[in-house]
Amino acid sequence: MGISGNFDVYLLRSIKKGGQIQDEVVAVSEQNRKQTSSFRSETMARLKNMDDKELGLGFLAELTDEYLAFYSGKQQGSSKAAKNKPKIKKVGKV
C-alpha cells in the first residue's frame, strides 16, 4: 500500500535516560485529521488551560514515550514480513 495525496509527515521520537530510543515516522492525511479533530481539539484546549506550559510539554513527552512503547510492543507481535514494510506509517483507515 503506497501513500499518495496530500499528507504531512511527522517524526515522533523519545530518548529517555537509561532507556531505548523510540521513534516512528507517521504520515497524516486530511482524512486522518478529520477523524481525530474533536479529540485533538479537546486535548489542545486542556493543554492550553494548564498553568505552566512546561508541564504541558512534560506531559506530551511522557505520553509520547508511553505510546511509542505501547505501539512498538504491539508491532513486535507481527510477522517478519511486516518488518520489511516502509518506515512511514499511514494512520487511520484506508
Secondary structure by P-SEA (a helix, b strand, c coil): ccccccbbbbbbbbbcccccbbbbbbbbcaaaaaacaaaaaaaaaaaaacccaaaaaaaaaaaaaaaaaaaaaaaaaccccccccccccccccc
